[in-house]
Amino acid sequence: MAIYPKITIRGLLLFHNNQLCSFEDRNLMFNQIKRSYNIFINLDPDGSKLPDKTLGKEWKDYRKNTSIFIENTINEIQKALDECK
């Protein structure tokens, strides 16, 4: 679950619109967020590699809820980046 904090921390840094445009490496940071998200979304999507079926269901639920949150965050960051141009 180390990917989720990386996405969240970078997202929080980029999400503040008033500071966003001043970051020289804002596009690099945003691309790293998207790359981390792609890794997360491809991690055992159905939980089949987990030893316990209950864990598999919990993983699917967690993954679904987290991916929705991260997608929304990425979209908000993209909108803020577009305003910097």
Order of alpha helices (4+ residues) and beta strands (2+ residues): alpha-alpha-alpha-alpha
